[in-house]
């Protein structure tokens, strides 16, 4: 970690730009090294045109399948569906973006409880994006759905955007945390064109975001045109605004066109 005491904003920008360029040159635009561990700086795209075999960075320990690619990949959702239907949890890891493309559904019937986890180390400015009209649903045992951002601390945005997104975990928890923003919403659920529906049955919904030094006119956690519901679980929505330029920023903004029901 670098600490600046009396340097001007211009010097800071030059320092960060030169530091980032040096990192990119050292790693050959492929991997990042943090605390002596190599973290792969590649994105994951999930679409119906994606690959089903020869998947970079796939490991299977019998109960958990982890996909942590060393190259940017376009992954077919059938790969994820197949493992979940076999009762195996699936974790997708990237230091860059994870994008679920439009009309790419993940509908499963697992024989036992499973977890579908999207994880970003956040060493680069990164985002988890569910692009448009995506359904994630379990018709069998409960499926926890997790979106975990910025597992490594640094001054990079790590955001989640859910557009026209429909999830039914059938009794699994739905969790989004460690979302960080420096300029806009950290967690954006729904928009004027299409909202999101999040239903967990008897399980919990937990959403959290953090804005550091940013004026966010909407909310660090921004929910519009959307519905969050459980039958008996807890719903927790939390936001934190801190640092310079934070006056007037909203930590959480839930528009009147949205509903939260337990």
C-alpha positions as CSV (number, residue, x, y, z in Angstrom):
1,X,0.0,0.0,0.0
2,X,1.2,3.5,-0.9
3,X,0.5,6.5,1.3
4,X,0.6,10.0,-0.1
5,X,1.0,12.9,2.4
6,X,1.6,16.1,0.5
7,X,1.6,15.3,-3.1
8,X,-0.6,17.1,-5.6
9,X,-3.5,15.3,-7.4
10,X,-1.6,15.5,-10.6
11,X,1.4,13.8,-9.2
12,X,-0.8,11.1,-7.7
13,X,-2.4,10.4,-11.1
14,X,1.1,10.2,-12.8
15,X,2.3,7.9,-10.0
16,X,-0.7,5.5,-10.4
17,X,-0.5,5.6,-14.2
18,X,3.2,4.7,-14.2
19,X,2.7,2.0,-11.5
20,X,-0.2,0.4,-13.4
21,X,1.8,0.5,-16.7
22,X,4.8,-1.1,-15.0
23,X,2.5,-3.9,-13.6
24,X,1.1,-4.6,-17.1
25,X,4.5,-4.7,-18.7
26,X,5.8,-7.1,-16.0
27,X,2.9,-9.5,-16.3
28,X,2.5,-9.4,-20.1
29,X,-1.1,-8.5,-19.7
30,X,-1.9,-12.0,-18.4
31,X,-1.5,-12.4,-14.7
32,X,-1.2,-10.2,-11.6
33,X,0.9,-11.0,-8.6
34,X,-0.5,-10.1,-5.2
35,X,1.1,-11.2,-1.9
36,X,3.2,-13.6,-3.9
37,X,0.2,-15.3,-5.4
38,X,-0.6,-15.2,-9.1
39,X,-4.1,-13.9,-9.8
40,X,-5.4,-14.4,-13.3
41,X,-6.5,-11.1,-14.9
42,X,-9.0,-12.5,-17.4
43,X,-12.7,-12.0,-18.0
44,X,-15.4,-14.6,-18.2
45,X,-18.3,-14.3,-20.6
46,X,-21.3,-16.6,-20.4
47,X,-23.3,-17.0,-23.5
48,X,-25.1,-19.6,-25.7
49,X,-22.2,-19.4,-28.1
50,X,-19.6,-20.3,-25.5
51,X,-17.4,-23.3,-25.2
52,X,-18.3,-26.6,-23.5
53,X,-14.9,-28.3,-23.5
54,X,-11.2,-27.4,-23.0
55,X,-12.1,-24.8,-20.3
56,X,-9.1,-23.0,-18.9
57,X,-8.6,-23.1,-15.2
58,X,-11.3,-25.7,-14.4
59,X,-10.8,-27.8,-11.3
60,X,-13.2,-30.3,-9.8
61,X,-12.7,-31.6,-6.2
62,X,-15.9,-33.7,-6.3
63,X,-18.2,-31.3,-4.5
64,X,-17.0,-27.9,-5.9
65,X,-16.1,-27.0,-9.4
66,X,-14.0,-23.8,-9.7
67,X,-13.4,-22.0,-13.0
68,X,-10.5,-19.6,-12.7
69,X,-9.3,-19.1,-16.3
70,X,-5.8,-18.0,-17.3
71,X,-7.2,-16.7,-20.6
72,X,-10.4,-14.8,-21.4
73,X,-13.2,-17.3,-22.0
74,X,-16.7,-17.4,-23.4
75,X,-18.4,-20.2,-21.5
76,X,-21.6,-22.0,-22.4
77,X,-24.1,-22.0,-19.5
78,X,-24.7,-25.7,-20.1
79,X,-21.3,-26.3,-18.4
80,X,-22.5,-24.6,-15.2
81,X,-26.0,-26.2,-15.4
82,X,-24.5,-29.7,-15.8
83,X,-22.3,-29.5,-12.7
84,X,-25.1,-27.9,-10.6
85,X,-27.5,-30.7,-11.7
86,X,-24.9,-33.2,-10.6
87,X,-25.1,-31.7,-7.0
88,X,-21.8,-29.8,-7.3
89,X,-21.4,-26.2,-6.4
90,X,-19.8,-23.9,-9.0
91,X,-17.5,-20.9,-8.4
92,X,-16.5,-18.5,-11.3
93,X,-13.4,-16.4,-10.5
94,X,-11.9,-13.5,-12.3
95,X,-9.9,-10.3,-11.6
96,X,-11.7,-8.7,-14.5
97,X,-15.4,-8.7,-15.6
98,X,-17.9,-11.6,-15.4
99,X,-20.7,-11.0,-17.9
100,X,-23.9,-13.1,-18.3
101,X,-25.1,-12.2,-21.8
102,X,-28.7,-11.5,-22.7
103,X,-31.2,-14.4,-22.8
104,X,-28.6,-16.7,-21.2
105,X,-30.6,-18.6,-18.5
106,X,-29.2,-20.8,-15.8
107,X,-32.1,-23.0,-14.8
108,X,-31.2,-26.1,-12.8
109,X,-32.7,-29.0,-10.8
110,X,-30.0,-30.0,-8.3
111,X,-30.5,-33.2,-6.2
112,X,-29.0,-31.5,-3.1
113,X,-28.3,-27.9,-2.0
114,X,-25.7,-26.2,-4.1
115,X,-24.0,-22.8,-4.4
116,X,-23.5,-20.7,-7.6
117,X,-20.8,-18.1,-6.8
118,X,-19.5,-15.3,-9.0
119,X,-16.3,-13.9,-7.6
120,X,-14.0,-11.0,-8.6
121,X,-10.6,-10.4,-6.9
122,X,-11.0,-6.8,-8.1
123,X,-7.4,-6.2,-8.9
124,X,-8.6,-4.5,-12.0
125,X,-11.7,-2.2,-12.3
126,X,-14.3,-5.0,-12.6
127,X,-17.9,-5.7,-12.9
128,X,-20.4,-8.6,-12.6
129,X,-23.1,-7.8,-15.3
130,X,-26.3,-9.7,-16.0
131,X,-26.9,-8.0,-19.3
132,X,-30.6,-8.4,-20.2
133,X,-33.5,-10.9,-19.6
134,X,-31.5,-13.5,-17.7
135,X,-33.2,-16.1,-15.4
136,X,-31.3,-17.9,-12.7
137,X,-33.6,-20.5,-11.1
138,X,-33.6,-23.8,-9.1
139,X,-36.5,-26.1,-9.6
140,X,-35.0,-28.7,-7.2
141,X,-33.0,-28.3,-4.0
142,X,-32.0,-24.9,-2.7
143,X,-29.4,-23.0,-4.7
144,X,-27.4,-20.2,-2.9
145,X,-26.5,-17.5,-5.4
146,X,-23.5,-15.3,-4.4
147,X,-21.8,-12.3,-6.1
148,X,-18.7,-11.5,-4.1
149,X,-16.6,-8.5,-5.3
150,X,-13.2,-7.2,-4.6
151,X,-11.7,-10.0,-2.5
152,X,-8.4,-8.1,-2.7
153,X,-8.2,-4.6,-1.2
154,X,-7.2,-1.8,-3.6
155,X,-8.4,1.4,-5.1
156,X,-10.4,-0.2,-7.9
157,X,-14.1,-0.1,-8.6
158,X,-15.9,-3.5,-8.3
159,X,-19.6,-3.2,-9.3
160,X,-22.6,-5.4,-9.9
161,X,-25.3,-4.6,-12.4
162,X,-28.5,-6.6,-12.7
163,X,-30.7,-5.6,-15.7
164,X,-34.1,-7.3,-16.2
165,X,-32.9,-10.1,-14.0
166,X,-35.0,-12.9,-12.5
167,X,-33.7,-15.2,-9.8
168,X,-35.5,-17.9,-7.8
169,X,-33.2,-19.8,-5.4
170,X,-36.0,-22.1,-4.2
171,X,-34.8,-21.7,-0.6
172,X,-31.2,-20.7,-1.1
173,X,-29.7,-17.4,0.1
174,X,-29.0,-14.6,-2.3
175,X,-26.0,-12.5,-1.4
176,X,-24.1,-9.6,-3.0
177,X,-21.3,-8.0,-1.0
178,X,-17.9,-6.3,-1.1
179,X,-19.3,-4.1,-3.9
180,X,-17.1,-0.9,-4.2
181,X,-17.6,2.2,-6.3
182,X,-15.6,5.4,-6.9
183,X,-17.9,7.2,-9.3
184,X,-21.3,5.6,-9.7
185,X,-23.7,3.0,-8.2
186,X,-21.8,0.1,-6.7
187,X,-24.8,-2.2,-6.9
188,X,-27.5,-1.4,-9.5
189,X,-30.6,-3.5,-9.5
190,X,-33.1,-2.7,-12.3
191,X,-33.4,0.3,-14.6
192,X,-36.2,2.3,-16.3
193,X,-36.4,-0.3,-19.1
194,X,-36.5,-3.4,-17.0
195,X,-36.4,-4.4,-13.3
196,X,-35.2,-7.4,-11.4
197,X,-37.1,-10.0,-9.4
198,X,-35.3,-11.7,-6.6
199,X,-37.2,-14.5,-4.7
200,X,-35.5,-16.8,-2.1
201,X,-38.5,-18.5,-0.5
202,X,-37.6,-19.1,3.1
203,X,-34.0,-18.0,2.7
204,X,-32.3,-14.6,3.1
205,X,-31.4,-11.8,0.8
206,X,-28.3,-9.7,1.7
207,X,-27.1,-6.7,-0.4
208,X,-24.3,-4.3,0.5
209,X,-22.2,-1.7,-1.2
210,X,-19.5,0.9,-0.4
211,X,-18.7,4.2,-2.1
212,X,-15.3,5.7,-1.4
213,X,-14.8,9.4,-2.2
214,X,-17.6,9.5,-4.7
215,X,-20.8,11.6,-5.0
216,X,-23.5,9.1,-6.1
217,X,-26.7,11.0,-7.1
218,X,-28.8,7.8,-7.0
219,X,-27.4,5.3,-4.4
220,X,-24.4,3.2,-3.7
221,X,-27.0,0.5,-3.6
222,X,-29.7,1.5,-6.1
223,X,-32.9,-0.5,-6.6
224,X,-35.5,0.6,-9.1
225,X,-38.5,-1.1,-10.8
226,X,-37.7,-4.3,-8.9
227,X,-39.0,-6.8,-6.4
228,X,-37.2,-8.5,-3.5
229,X,-39.2,-11.1,-1.6
230,X,-38.9,-14.0,0.8
231,X,-41.6,-16.0,2.6
232,X,-39.9,-16.1,6.0
233,X,-36.2,-15.1,5.4
234,X,-34.5,-11.8,6.3
235,X,-33.8,-9.0,3.7
236,X,-30.8,-6.8,4.5
237,X,-29.8,-3.9,2.3
238,X,-26.9,-1.7,3.4
239,X,-24.7,1.0,1.9
240,X,-21.7,3.0,3.1
241,X,-20.6,6.4,1.8
242,X,-17.2,7.7,3.0
243,X,-14.2,9.8,2.0
244,X,-14.0,13.1,0.1
245,X,-16.8,14.4,-2.1
246,X,-19.3,12.2,-0.3
247,X,-21.6,15.0,0.8
248,X,-25.1,14.5,-0.7
249,X,-24.4,11.0,-1.8
250,X,-27.0,8.3,-1.0
251,X,-26.0,5.1,0.6
252,X,-29.2,3.2,-0.3
253,X,-31.9,4.4,-2.7
254,X,-35.0,2.3,-3.3
255,X,-37.4,3.8,-5.7
256,X,-41.1,3.8,-5.0
257,X,-41.7,1.5,-8.0
258,X,-39.9,-1.3,-6.1
259,X,-41.2,-3.7,-3.5
260,X,-39.6,-5.5,-0.6
261,X,-41.6,-8.2,1.0
262,X,-40.9,-10.8,3.8
